[in-house]
């Protein structure tokens, strides 16, 4: 139970902060000498952070669903049609990750048992953050678009980046937020779209993978870990949205480099 709670806390801390929660769910137990839990447990605690998203963005999500529904019925206002557009953007951007999860799940499962590969992938997360910040800083403030400026082209690119981030070690939030920034979105708009886009990905993965939890898994343990992930994940969302209003993402890139180096050094020591 203690280990599961620790991993639930790790998931909540790292899912939305761009440092790869999947990498931490592999490398933390690896460096502590614990069994690596595998993809099914990873996805189970991801449901906790999906719950955090539902609670934090409940008002926004309710407005999107209600507005899109009214727009489909042909009775919506301009605001409802805008919400319908947001819903379509989220659906379009979710398709690449859904296809990748369905077609490549066995490949991703194998990667969860390769700590060295995961640590190396974490360096890709650092590179994404460094490159994204460099491109963002080159774009004048007046040319950065807000949330309403997200286009279907943006959604397609961000969706592909989210699909690539199923690979453990590549942070989903780093890939989607920096991708949005590189495309011309403001940090706040990119983060907001990234968080809303995470919800269908996390819920869909949970529906697919939770049934694959080993029969010996204690249900109460998984539920407790998921609850911890939800609580800390909610606080992490609030922190990152506030942080990105006045700070950049480079400190997270430096952290990824240091953590990856520590994991690789530990793996070398074991050899």
N, C-alpha and C positions, 0 to 999 in steps of 0.2 A: 504493500500500500504506500509506504513512504516514497519508494522510487517513482511510482506512478504519479504521486502528488508533485514531486519535484519536476518531473517531465511535463506535467500539466502547467506548472508555473512557468517553465521554460518556454512552452508553446505560447502561452499568453503574452509573455514579455517580447517574444521575437517574431510573432506572425505579422504584425503590422509595421514594426520597425524594420527597415530594409537591411537585415542581416541574415536572412534565411532561417526560418524556424525549422525546416526539415534538416538542415545541416546541424543545427543544435540538438535535434532529437536523435541524431546519429552520433555526433562527436562527443556530446556531454556524457552519455553512458559509456562510450568507448574509452574516454579518458579517465572515467571513474571505475573502470573494470566491471561495469554492469552489462548484462545482455542487451544488445540493440533490439528494440521492440518490434521493428518492422513496419511496413507500410500501413497495415490495417489499424494498428494502434495509433500511428501518426495521424491518420485520417479521423479516427474517433475523437482525438483531442482537438482536431481542427473543427469539429462540430461545435466545440465550446466557443471558439473564436467566431464561428458563424453566428452563434447566439448573441455574442457581444455586438456584432454588426447589426443584427436585427433590432436590438434594444437601442443602440446609439443612433441609428438612422431610421428609427421606426416612423417618425413623422414624414421624412423624405420618401421612404418606401411606400407609405400609405398614400401620399399625394401622387406618386408615380403610377401606382396601380389604379387608383380611382380616376385620375385624369386620363390615363390611357384607355380605360374602360368606357368613359363617357365619349372620348374621341372616336373610338371604334363604332359606337352607336350613332355617330353623327350629330350628337347634341352638345359637343364640348365647346368651351371657350378657347381663345388663343392660348391661354395657360394650359388647358387640358391637352391641346394638340402638341404643345411643347413637351409635356410629360409623356405623351405617346411617343414622341421622337426619342426621348431619353430611354424609354423602355426598349425601343427597337435597337438603339445603339448598344445597350447592354446585352440584348439577345445576340446581335451580330458578333460582338466581341467575345461572347462566351463559346461560340461554336468551335474555334480551334482547340481550346483546352478540352472540350468535351470529346472531340474526335481523338485527340492525343491520349486521353485517359482510357478510352475504350480500346484503341488499337495497340497501345504500347504499355499496358499496365504491367505485363510480366517483365519487360525491360526495366521499368522504373523500380519494380520490387527488388530486382537483383542489385541495383545501385545502392539500395538502402543497407546492404550488407558489405559495402566497400568504403570504409572510413577514409582511406587515403584519397580515393577518387572524389569523395564528397568534399574533403578539405581543399582539393585542387579546384573544384567547381566554385568554392567560396571566393576564390581569387577572381573568377569571372564576375561575381557580384560586385566586388570592389572596382573592377574595371568599368562596369556599367555605371556605377555611381560617379566615378571620376570623369568619364566621357560625357555623361549626361549633364553634369555641372558645367563642364567646359563649354558645351554647346549652348546651354541655357544662358551663361554669362555673356556670350557673344551676341545674344538677341536683345535689342533695345526693349526697355520696359513697355513702351507703348505698342510693341508688336506681340506681346504675350496675351494669349486669349484666355478668357474666363471659362467657367463650366459650360455656359450656354454656347460657347464657340467650338465645342467638341464636334468633329465631323465624322461621317461614316468611314472616311479614309483613316482618320485617327483611330477609330474603334477597331478597324481591321488590323492595323499595325500593333496596337496595344494588345489585342486578342492573341496574336501570334506570339508576342513576347510572354504573355501569361502562360501559353501552352508550353513554351520552352522552359519556363520556370518550374514545371512539374519535376524536372530533374533536381534531386536533392543537392543543395549547395548553391543553387541559383535562386536568389530571393525573388518571390513573386512581386512583392511590393516594390523592390528596387527596380525590377525590370519594367513594371508597368508605370511607376511614377516617373522614373528617368526617361522612359520612352515617351510619355506624354510631354514632359518638359522639352525634350529634343524636338518634338513636333511643333512646339510653339505654345503649349499650354502653360499657364502660371503654375507654380508649385502647388498652390492650394487647389486649383482645378484638377491637376493631374492626380493629386492625392485623393480627392473626393471621388473622382471617376474610378480610381484604382480600388478604393474600399467598396464602392457599390458593386463593382465587377467581381470582387472576391466572393460575394455572397452566393451566387449560383454555382460558382466553381467549388466552394467548400461544401455546400449542401449536396451537390451532385456527386462529388467524390465520396462523401459520407454514405450516401445511399448505396453506392457500389461496393465500398470496401468494408464497412462495419460488419456485414454478414460473414466476412472472411476472417473475423477474429478467431483465434484458436479456441476450441471447445473448453480448454482449461482456464481461459481468461475469466477472472472474477468480475461479474457485472458491476458490483458495488465499487470496485477499484476503478474501473473505467469511468463510471459516472462521476466519482469524486474528482478524478483527474480532469474530466471535461468541465466540471463546475469551476475548478480552480482556473482553468484556461479561460473560461468565459469572464470571470471577474477581473483577472489581470489583463485580459485582452481589451476589455472595455476601457480600463485606465490607459492602456497603451494607445488606443485610438485617439483619446482626448489629448494625450501628451504629444503625439506626432503631429496632429493637425495644428496644435498651438505652436509647436516648435518650428514647423515649416513656414510659418508666417514671417519669421524674422531670421531664420538660420538656414544654412545649406546642408546638403547630405554628406559632405566629405568626411566628417567625423565617423560616420558609419562605415565608410570605405576603409579608413585606417583601422577600425576595429576588426573588419573582416580579414584584412591582411595579417594582423597580429594573431587573431584566433586561428586562422588557417595555419600560420607558421608554428604555433604551439602544438596543434594537432599533428602536423607532419613531423615535428621534432619528437613528439611522444611515440609516433609510429616507428620512427627510425630507432629510437631507444629500445623498443620492444624487439626489433630485429637484431 
